[in-house]
Every structure is written in C-alpha cells, then in structure tokens.
C-alpha cells in the first residue's frame, strides 16, 4: 500500500499541477485482455447503433 503522509500528498499535488494537460483518450489503448474485451464490446455497440441509424 502506498504511503499517505502529508508530505507525500503535497508532492502528489505539486506533480498534478505541473502535469501537461492532455485531452482524454477517445478509447483505451493496449493489448491486455480487459482492454481487448472492452474494445470488442464498444465496437459491437457502435456497429449496432450504426445499423439502427441507417434504414435498411
């Protein structure tokens, strides 16, 4: 477990303030089993939404 001393908290806050603001990822990256499952589920939802939007 990580230390939660007052000093550690201050350091974390300083690091967070210094961090470069970046936009959130549109989708998770990586090749882990959890991410692959999540991407597969997201792709299925996108596919079904696209199918529902187009009159066939």
N, C-alpha and C positions, 0 to 999 in steps of 0.2 A: 504494500500500500504506500502511496506517496505521502511525503511529509506535508502537513498543513500548518506549518508555523507561520507567524505573522510575517517574517522575513520572506519566506517562500511565496506567500500571497502577494506581497509587494513586488517581488521580482516578476511574477506572472503578469501582474497588471502592467508593469513597465514594458514587458515584451509585447503584450497585446496592443499597447498604444503605439509601439514602434513598427508593428507589422504593416506591410503594404496592403492596402485594401484591394481585394480582388473580387470579381463577380463570382457568385455561387456557380458551381458546375451545373450544367443543364441536365446531366445524367452522370451517375457514378462511373468511374474508370476502374479498370483492374480485371484480373483473371481469377479471382477467388470464387469458390463455389457459391457463396452467398450472393456476390455481385452478379455472377452469371445467371442465377435463378431470378434475381430482381430484374435484370435487363430483359430476360426472356418474358417475364410477366408484363413488363412495361411495353414490350414490343407487341404482345398479344392484345393488350388493351388499346394501343394505338391502331392496330390493324382492325379491330372490331369497331372502333369509333369511326375510322375512315369508311368502312363498309356500310355503317349505319348512315353516314352523311351522304353517300352517293346513292341516288335512286337506281336500283338495278332491277 
